[in-house]
Amino acid sequence: MLGVLDDFRRAQLAIAALFCFLGFQYATWASRLPTLKSELGLDETQIGLLLMACGVGAAVSFPLVTYLMRRLGSGRLALLSGLCMVALLLALSAAPDYPVALLIICADGVAVGCLNVAMNAQGAALEAAYERTAMAQLHATFSGGSFVAALVASGSNALTSALVPHFTAASVLLLLLLACARPRLLPDDERDRQPAETGEREKKSRRRLTLPSRVTLWLGCAMVFGTVTEGAMNDWSALYMKDVAHAPSQLAPMGIAVVSVTMVLARVLGDGWRSRWGDARVVRVGSAVAGLGLALALLAGGVVPALIGFACVGLGVAAVTPCLYVAAAAEGPNALALVAATGTTGLLAGPAVIGFVAGVSSLVWGMAVVAASAVLVSLCSTRIRFTSPDAKDVAEPVA
């Protein structure tokens, strides 16, 4: 029993290193956008397009991810995409002009899409192999990686404003994370156990267009609405605090802080909730709490109700995407790739949709769309098959 538990913890730490890698790599270059702006002579519109290029690259990576998952498996794809992201980070530090930087960031988005699917497939395989919930904590390490990257960027910027030494040091840390992950990633043995006739049927199915299943479509819808909720809260909460709740300027960033802290806390505790109540209840109740809590905060108005509503969103939606990734992985690698792509689309389009609604009406109505998105997650989840929590234990924290 102890041997199995030790194996689980080693695999959990290896997969956590991939989640930490993704958060660290993205936050490393995103934290130096002011430097990229000044070095390349960019304006705000060009910076916006740079950020959008990463999301577009991840969103359109679905066909490539599906092919590579089938050919390489999740473990090898994770390592390959990680190495590509290291190379692209170094290339970005030496980008001579804006078009080159745009291409590098778009390519980075494709690599992000590959790693996102591969590492979530590894997380789902970990839960299935050891019958222990772990996905929420794995997603928490993504946030931890982003936090550490911000600290490293701050320290590096205090020493020098140059990108090359900072991105070089970050690349060394990223390679160390990949080295820690490599020996303990889970194998994709199920492909080798397929009978010959199954492989022949698979070859024939590739030649004709196959439509996603109904469950996959519901998963995609739930993921879109869930990521719209997450992304919009990060982008619009500070502005809501300042312009609508009329918070003092020093309190305006507290909206983002409350959402971030409660999300990390909920993801640390989320696997315990999943083990006790099951993924279906966590998604349905959590998203409903997020939507209704934010809606009541918007009706009440003011700083304190806004912070309480933001806390409801952070606590409610934090475990939603981990549960959806587990459910998508159970439907197969194609479903996982498609659901991950829809999630990226939600993160990309959500803040823009909120901005459009706020522009034609008000930010209150824009945030009401966020609340409605969270409630729609709860409704979509009633059409999704979730794995049973029976016999599943909660994983201990990875840190």
N, C-alpha and C positions, 0 to 999 in steps of 0.2 A: 504493500500500500504506500509506504513511504517512497519507494522507488518510482512509482507511478506519479506521485505528487511532485517529486523532484523533477521528473521529466516534463511535467506540465509547466512548472515554474520556469524551467529553462526555455521551453518553447514560447511561453508567454512573454518573457523578457526579450527574446529574439524578435518577436512580432511587434512588441512595444517599441523596439528600436526603429522599426520601419515607420511607425506612426510619428515618433519623435523626429525622425529624419525629414518627413514631409513638412511638418510644422516648422522645423528649424530652417529648411531650405527656402521655403516661401517667405517667411518673415525676414530672412536675411536680406534678400534683395528688395522686398517691399519697404523695409525700414530705411533703406538708403535712396528712396525715390527723390528726396530733396537734392541729394548729390547728383543723381542722374539727370535731374531737371537742369541744374546749373551747368554741368559739364557738357551736356548735349544741346543746351539752349532751348529747352522745351517750354511750352505753355501748358495751362491746365487742361486744355482739350487734348493735347498730345499725351499727357500723363494718363488721362482717362482712357484713351485708346490703347495705351500700353497695358493698363490693367485689364481692359476688355480682351486684349489679344490672348492673355493667359487663359481666361475663361473660355474663349472661343476654341482655342487649341484643345482644351480638356473636353469640351462638349462634342467636338467633331472627331474625337479619338475613338469613338465607339467601334467602328468596323475594324480598326487596327487592333484594339484591345481584344476583341473577340477572336481574331485570328491568332494573335500571339499567346493568348491564354490557352488556346487549343494546342498550339505547337510547342510552347515552352513550359506551361504550367505556371502556377502563381508564384512559386518560390524563385524560379529563374527569371521570370518577368520582373519581379520586384527588384532583384539585384541589378538586372540590366537597365531598367528605367532609372534606378538610383544612380548608377554610374553616368548615365546620360545627363541627369540633372546636375551632377557635380561638374561635368564638362561644360554645360551651358552656363552655370554660375560663373565659372572662370572666364568664359567667352564674353559674358555680359560686362565684366569688369574692364574689358579691353575693347568694347564696342566703339567703333570710330564715329558713328553717326546714328541718327534716329531710325532710318529704315532697317539697318542691321540689328539694332536693339529690338525693334518690333518683331523681326523674324526670330530672334533668339528667344524672346518671351513667348511667342506663339509656339515654338518648338518645345519650350519648357512646359507649356500647358498640356501638350500631347503627352509628354513624359509624366506629368502629374496625373493625368487621366489613367495612364497605365499603372502607375504605382498605387493609385487610390483603389482601383479594382483588385489588384493583386494582394495588397495588404489586408483588405477587408475579406477577401477569399481565404487568406491564411487565418484571420481571426475567426471566421465562421467554421473553418476546418478544425481549429483548436477546440472550440466549444463542442463540436460533434464528436471529436476523438476522445475527449476526456470527460464529457458530460458535465462541464462546469461553465458557468456564465463568466465571460471575460471581456466582451466587446465594448461595453461602456467605459471600462477602465482603460482599454486600449485607445479609445477616442480621447480620453482625458490626457494621455501622454502627447497627443498631437498639440493640445493647448499648452502643455508644458514645454514642448519643443519651441513653440512660437515665443513663449515668455523668455526662455533662455537666449534665443536668437536676438530678442530685443535688448537684453542686457549686454550681450557680446557686441552688438552694433553700437550701443551707447559708449561702451568702454573703448572700442576701436576708434570711434569718431572723436573721442577726447584726445587720443594719441595722434591721429592723422586723419585728414578728410579724404585721402586717396582710397579708391575702391579696391585696387589690386591687393594690398596687404590684408585688408579685411576679408575679402572673398577667398583669398588663398588660405588664411587661417580657418575660415568657416568650412572650406572644402576638406581640409585635413580632419576636422571634427566629423564631418559627414561621412568620410571614408571609414573612420573608426566605428561609426554607428553601423555601417554596412558590414564591416568585419565582425562586429559583435553579433549581427543578425544571421550571417551566412551559415554557420555550422548547425544551427538549431531550427531552421525553417522546416516546416512540415512538407513531406514529399507528396506529389500528386500521383499516388499509386493507382487510383481508380481508373485512369486511362489505360494502364497496362493490363487491367483485369477484364476489359471489355472483350467479348467474343468477336470472332472475325466477322460474323454476319452483322453485328452491331456496327462495326467500323464501316462495313460496306453501305449500310443504310445511312450512316452519317455522311459518307462521301456523296451519296445521291441527294441527300437533303441540302447539301451545300450548293448544288447546281440549280436549285430552284429557290424562289423567294419564300422564306418562312416568316409568318407573322407571330408576334409575341403572344403568349397566352393571356387569358383574361386576368389571371392573378398578377402577371407581370405588369399589365397595364395599370391595374389598381395600385401596385407597388410604386410604379413610376409617378402616378398622380399624387400619392401620399408623399413621396420624396420631394417632388416639386414644391408642394405647399409647405412642407416642413422646412426646406432650405430657404424658401421665400421668407418665412418667419425669422429664421436665424440671421440671414443676410441683412434684411431690412432693419432689424433691431440694432445691429452693429453700425449701420450707416446713418440711421435717422434718429436714434434715441437722444443723442446730444442736442440736435437741432430742436427736437420736440421739447426737451427740458428748457431750452433758452427761449424759444419763440412762442410756445404755447403754454407751458407751465410757468413761465416767467421766473425761472430759477436764476440766482446770481451766477455770474460768469464762472466763478470758481466751483460751482456745484454742477454746471452743465455736463462735464465729463462723467459725473457719477452715474449717469444712465448706462453708459457703456460698461463702467466698472461693475455695476450691480448685475448686469446680464452676464458678464464674463465670469465673475466670481461664483454666481449661483449655478452656472452651467458646469464649471469645473467641479464644484461640490457635488452636483447631482450625478455627474458621470463617475465620480469616485464611488458614490453610493449606489449607482444605478444597477450594477450587477446583483446587489443584494435584493433590490426591489424586483428585478426580473426573476430571480430564483424563488422569491416568496410568492409573487402574484402572477408571474407569467408575462411574456412579451406583449400579448394582446391587450391585457389590462393596463400595462405601463404606457403603451402608446395611446390607447383610447382615453384613459383618465388624464394622463399627462398633457396631451394636446388640448383636451377640453379645458383643463385648469388654466393653461396658457392663454387660450382664446378668451375665455370668460373673464379671467383676471384682468387681462389688458382692456377688454371692453368696459368693465366696470370702472377701471382707472380713467379711461377716456371720458366716461360720463361724469365722474366725480370732479375731474380737473385738479390742478394743483400739483405741487412738487411731491409731497409725501405719497398721495395715491399713485402718481406716476412711477415712483421708485418701487412701490409695492407691486404694481402691475408688471413692471419690468422683471422683478424678482420671480413672479409667477411664470413669466415666459421662460426665463432661464432654467428654472426648476422643472417646468413642464416639458419642454422640447428637448432637453439635453440628451435623454436616453432614447428619443424617437428614432433618429437616424441610425444609431447602432442596431436597434431592433429591426429596422427596415433592411439594413444590409444583411443581417443574418437570414431574414426571410427570403431576400432575393438570392442569396447564395444557395439556399435550399432548392431554388427553382432551376439552378444551373448557371454556368459561367456566362452564357449569352444574356440571361436575365439580369445577372449582377452587373455586367457591363452597361446594359441599357439603363438600369435604374441609377447607376452611378452617373451616367451622362445626363439624365434628367435632373439629378440633384445639382450638378454643375450649372445646368441651364437655369434652375431656380435661383441659385446664388447670383448668377449673372444678370438675369432679367428682373428679379424681384425688386431690388432697390430702384431701378429705372421705372418700373410700374408704379411704385409708391410715389416717386417724384412726379410722374405724370398726373396721378390722381390729386396729389397735393397742389400741383400747378393749376388745375382746372377747378379745384374746390378749396380745400384747406388741408393742412398736415394732419388735422384730427381725422378727417376722412381717409387720408392715406394710411394712418396707423390703424384705422378700423379695418382696412383691407388686410393688414397683418393679423389682426384678431380673427377675422373671418377665415384666413388661410389656416390658422391653427385649428379652428373648429372643423374645417374640411378634412384635415388630416385624420381627426377622430372618426369622421364619417367614412372616409375611404378605408380605414383600417378594419371596418366591420366586414369588408369583402376580401380580406387577406388571410391566408393560412399562416399562422405562426406556430413555431415548434412548441411542444409541450414543455413546461418547466419541471415535469416530474423527474425525479432522480438527479436533478442538476444541482450542483453545489455552487456557491459563489466563490470566485477566485479571490485570493488575497491581493492587496494592492501591489502593483508591479514595482513601485519604488521602495 
